[in-house]
Structure formats: structure tokens, C-alpha cells
Amino acid sequence: MQDIRRLEVGMTTKIGTDQVKEPEVGREYVRGLDSNSWLLFTEDPAEDRPVVVRIDSIDGDVCHCTVTRKLS
């Protein structure tokens, strides 16, 4: 996994399947606050987490992802 502060929309990255709660291809996930885990992204307006990724594929214990949005 790259430093999430350096990720920009359209970039690809990898996340371990052990970091994602119920990983599913095509779904978007957001990094949990003060943790190393990723949670299913919701359109909650109170969302203040830095980056959202979409899982493109799962290969063994790695999720291959694309950054879909960067939140402010």
C-alpha cells in the first residue's frame, strides 16, 4: 500500500484482504480513521476520510484497487 496522502484519483494501489472488511470487487472502500482497516464507503456527508478506492480485482490475499475520489 502506498502512502494514502500521495494517492490521487485514477491511481492504482494494493490493499491486503486482511485490511478490508468483506472485500468485494466493484465496491468502494474508505480507510478507517486512526486505523489500518478499510470499510465500505457510504455517501455520508460527515465523511472526512482522505481517500476512497474501488476494488478492481482480488488476487489471493491482495486487493487491486483504483482511487475513485479524494475527500477534503
Backbone hydrogen bonds, N-H to C=O, Kabsch-Sander energy under -0.5 kcal/mol:
donor,donor_aa,acceptor,acceptor_aa,energy
6,R,3,D,-1.9
7,L,4,I,-0.7
10,G,67,V,-2.6
11,M,8,E,-2.2
13,T,65,C,-2.1
15,I,63,C,-2.2
17,T,61,D,-2.0
19,Q,16,G,-2.2
20,V,17,T,-0.9
21,K,38,W,-1.9
22,E,20,V,-0.7
26,G,55,I,-3.5
27,R,24,E,-1.8
29,Y,53,V,-3.1
30,V,39,L,-3.1
31,R,51,V,-1.0
32,G,37,S,-3.3
35,S,32,G,-1.3
38,W,19,Q,-3.3
39,L,30,V,-3.1
41,F,28,E,-2.7
47,E,44,D,-2.1
52,V,69,R,-2.6
53,V,29,Y,-2.6
54,R,66,T,-2.8
55,I,27,R,-2.1
56,D,54,R,-0.6
56,D,64,H,-3.1
57,S,64,H,-1.5
59,D,62,V,-2.9
60,G,58,I,-0.5
61,D,59,D,-0.5
62,V,59,D,-1.3
63,C,15,I,-3.7
64,H,57,S,-2.9
64,H,62,V,-0.6
65,C,13,T,-3.0
65,C,63,C,-0.6
66,T,54,R,-2.0
67,V,11,M,-2.9
68,T,52,V,-2.3
69,R,52,V,-1.3
71,L,50,P,-1.2
71,L,69,R,-0.5
